[in-house]
């Protein structure tokens, strides 16, 4: 670029006439308030109203669009920008151009976008999922629970092998508390099932629709009925809060957010895309478990059941709980066992 004097500016570059892919050496000069484009053996006077400044990306050339399809390109980004700004060419005030040209704005925008994504994962999606889950008709939730149970029984569980007397004793111990829950939450019917499972071991879980499953190993592990009642209260909390639906909705929404960011549905199998959604969903599960623990603790205190019963069976379930802060705690869908035990012991 050369500058003859303040009122006259000249830029060199290539001109594409819109008819051919071949560019022609060209000069764009300002003479007062007019622009003159010279290329080959032609010279054109350009009206400001027929020009539009293109968005410059990175270190690519800057370009000036003509309404007839022609384009003038130049490596002198700063020169073309000054020229367009002085003459108020359309596009010279484009905020995208300003953003791309400012490192500070780029950094600020990146921080804002990352904060919005993190906020969506940590706060937005859980809240929206809860709202959606509580709007799902009970019949649909019950159907989901039945289908999930059918899959579990086909793959993971089999009928209980405990004696009828032991199962009857557990049911009898549970009944007063099941009645209390039914009176308090009449819109949350509860179905109690006992199953044997080699793969699930000592476990209890709640499915959508109020289906609660206790495994034989868990019944045998308990030394007192109060320990099982504590677990029952925890699982009832999942039913009351519709955590099965919430978890499913949150998982789907977290994955779709990752897909929206990546712009490629095939990236679902890519670890770099799926891992953030997985981590977020694990944290959602931990939040639900803490909520269920708090529900169980409040119920036990209300029913004058010693909270230590929950701590005792949790300690037995995980006698070798990892130290707090370990990677296994971080990736677990439940809070650290020692943390849960402390809450009930205190």
Order of alpha helices (4+ residues) and beta strands (2+ residues): beta-beta-beta-beta-beta-beta-beta-beta-alpha-alpha-alpha-alpha-alpha-beta-alpha-beta-beta-beta-alpha-alpha-alpha-alpha-alpha-alpha-alpha
